[in-house]
């Protein structure tokens, strides 16, 4: 009888665990990620802010010269000073990386991550809708090209700093915890992660200086 009850309990636990896994997978596949929701909320707020104030500025001829059609068209013949651009972008981006490191090591890490995502979405919404309202599809393409390819590397660094991948397999998760309890393994993992972050950030800086300007020159032909 005791063995029968034990088997029943084991079966119930197995069913309960499978149900829990199913609910996790179902929830993950049907409910948008909170990070995405925060970013999209910031993006929508940027759109609303543009419609409340940006349209009036454009209609009042207060659009910055750099975003005028003539200003964008001139970028095709503009000779970027690589050395000066390298110094300026490196100084600016390293300052941003230092800020991200402070936020990622703070006890308010999750709050900072959502704040950065929301603000990034807000700025992107303003920039994108300004260009789309003014130039239509050309403006949309230009706004996207302004962020390629360097933003890909910067986003990867942001995700490495603020978010960790967690498997749904509890056994694998516990095995991983046992391995990572080793101090030398922890140190090696942290050093490796720091190197990856630094390399990605440097690649982002270099691509922003040497690749993105060439892309902008090509896209600016649409505004001639």
C-alpha positions in Angstrom: 0.0 0.0 0.0 2.8 2.4 0.9 4.5 1.6 -2.4 1.2 2.3 -4.2 0.8 5.7 -2.6 4.5 6.5 -3.3 3.9 5.7 -7.0 0.8 7.8 -7.1 2.7 10.7 -5.5 5.5 10.4 -8.0 3.0 10.3 -10.9 1.2 13.4 -9.5 4.5 15.3 -9.1 5.5 14.4 -12.7 2.2 15.6 -14.0 2.5 18.8 -12.0 6.0 19.4 -13.3 4.9 18.8 -16.9 2.0 21.2 -16.4 4.3 23.8 -14.9 6.6 23.5 -17.9 3.7 23.7 -20.3 2.4 26.9 -18.7 5.9 28.5 -18.8 6.2 27.7 -22.5 2.6 28.8 -23.3 3.1 32.0 -21.3 6.4 32.8 -23.0 4.9 32.2 -26.5 1.7 34.2 -26.0 2.6 37.1 -23.7 5.0 39.6 -25.1 8.3 40.0 -23.3 8.3 42.8 -20.7 11.5 44.3 -22.3 9.8 44.5 -25.6 6.7 46.1 -24.1 8.8 48.7 -22.3 10.7 49.6 -25.5 7.4 49.7 -27.6 5.8 51.9 -24.9 8.7 54.3 -25.1 8.5 54.2 -28.9 4.7 55.0 -28.8 5.3 57.9 -26.4 7.9 59.3 -28.8 5.4 59.1 -31.6 2.8 60.9 -29.4 5.3 63.5 -28.4 6.2 64.1 -32.1 2.5 64.5 -33.0 2.0 67.0 -30.2 5.0 69.1 -30.8 7.2 67.9 -33.6 4.7 68.5 -36.4 4.3 72.1 -35.2 8.1 72.6 -35.4 8.3 71.1 -38.9 5.3 73.2 -40.0 7.0 76.3 -38.6 10.2 75.6 -40.5 12.2 74.8 -37.4 13.4 71.5 -38.7 17.2 71.2 -38.1 19.3 71.9 -41.2 20.9 68.4 -40.9 17.5 66.8 -41.4 16.4 69.0 -44.3 16.4 67.4 -47.8 19.2 69.6 -48.9 21.3 68.8 -45.8 20.8 65.1 -46.2 21.6 65.3 -50.0 24.9 67.1 -49.3 26.0 64.1 -47.2 26.8 62.2 -50.4 29.6 64.7 -51.3 30.6 65.3 -47.7 34.1 64.1 -46.8 34.0 62.7 -43.2 37.2 63.5 -41.2 37.8 60.0 -39.9 40.4 60.9 -37.3 38.2 63.6 -35.7 35.2 61.4 -35.9 37.1 58.5 -34.3 38.1 60.7 -31.4 34.6 62.1 -30.9 32.7 58.8 -31.2 35.2 56.9 -29.1 35.0 59.4 -26.3 31.2 59.5 -26.4 30.7 55.7 -26.7 33.1 54.8 -24.0 31.3 57.2 -21.7 28.1 55.5 -22.5 29.7 52.1 -21.8 30.9 53.3 -18.4 27.4 54.5 -17.6 25.9 51.1 -18.6 28.5 49.3 -16.4 27.5 51.4 -13.4 23.8 50.7 -14.1 24.4 46.9 -14.6 26.3 46.6 -11.3 23.8 48.6 -9.3 21.2 47.0 -7.0 18.7 48.9 -9.2 19.9 47.0 -12.3 16.4 45.9 -13.5 15.0 49.5 -13.0 17.9 51.0 -15.0 17.5 48.4 -17.8 13.8 49.3 -18.2 14.5 53.0 -18.0 17.2 52.7 -20.7 15.0 50.6 -23.0 12.1 53.1 -22.6 14.2 56.1 -23.3 15.8 54.4 -26.3 12.4 53.6 -27.7 11.3 57.2 -27.0 14.2 58.7 -28.9 13.9 56.3 -31.8 10.2 57.1 -32.1 10.8 60.8 -32.3 13.6 60.4 -34.9 11.8 57.9 -37.0 8.5 59.7 -37.1 10.1 63.0 -37.8 11.8 61.6 -40.9 8.8 59.5 -42.0 6.4 62.5 -41.7 8.8 64.6 -43.7 10.0 62.2 -46.4 7.7 59.1 -46.3 9.4 55.8 -47.2 12.7 57.5 -47.9 12.7 58.9 -44.4 11.9 55.5 -42.9 14.8 53.9 -44.9 17.2 56.7 -43.9 16.3 56.5 -40.2 17.0 52.7 -40.3 20.3 53.2 -42.1 21.4 55.7 -39.5 21.5 52.8 -37.0 23.2 50.2 -39.1 25.5 48.3 -38.4 26.9 49.7 -35.2 23.6 49.5 -33.2 23.6 45.7 -33.6 26.8 45.5 -31.5 25.7 48.0 -28.9 22.4 46.2 -28.4 24.3 42.9 -28.0 26.4 44.5 -25.3 23.3 45.9 -23.5 21.7 42.4 -23.5 24.9 40.8 -22.2 25.1 43.4 -19.4 21.5 43.3 -18.2 20.0 40.0 -19.1 20.9 36.3 -18.7 19.6 33.3 -20.6 17.8 30.8 -18.4 16.9 27.3 -19.6 13.5 25.8 -18.7 15.1 22.5 -18.1 15.4 22.4 -14.3 18.0 19.6 -14.3 20.2 21.4 -16.7 19.8 24.6 -14.6 20.8 22.9 -11.4 23.8 21.2 -13.1 24.8 24.6 -14.4 24.6 26.0 -10.9 26.9 23.2 -9.6 29.5 24.0 -12.2 29.4 27.7 -11.8 29.8 27.4 -8.0 33.5 26.8 -8.8 35.3 30.1 -8.1 37.9 29.6 -10.9 35.1 28.9 -13.4 33.3 32.1 -12.2 36.3 34.2 -12.6 37.0 32.8 -16.1 33.4 33.4 -17.1 33.5 37.0 -15.9 36.8 37.7 -17.7 35.5 36.1 -20.9 32.3 38.1 -20.7 34.2 41.3 -20.1 36.4 40.6 -23.1 33.4 39.8 -25.3 31.7 43.1 -24.2 34.7 45.2 -24.9 35.4 43.6 -28.3 31.7 44.1 -29.3 31.8 47.7 -28.2 35.0 48.4 -30.1 33.6 46.8 -33.2 30.5 48.9 -32.8 32.6 52.1 -32.6 34.7 51.2 -35.6 31.7 50.3 -37.7 30.0 53.5 -36.8 33.1 55.4 -38.0 34.2 53.5 -41.1 31.0 51.7 -42.3 28.0 53.7 -41.3 29.1 57.0 -43.1 29.5 55.1 -46.3 26.0 53.7 -46.0 24.7 57.2 -45.3 26.4 58.5 -48.4 24.7 55.9 -50.5 21.2 56.5 -49.0 21.5 60.3 -49.3 21.3 59.9 -53.1 17.6 59.3 -52.7 17.2 63.0 -51.5 19.0 64.6 -54.5 
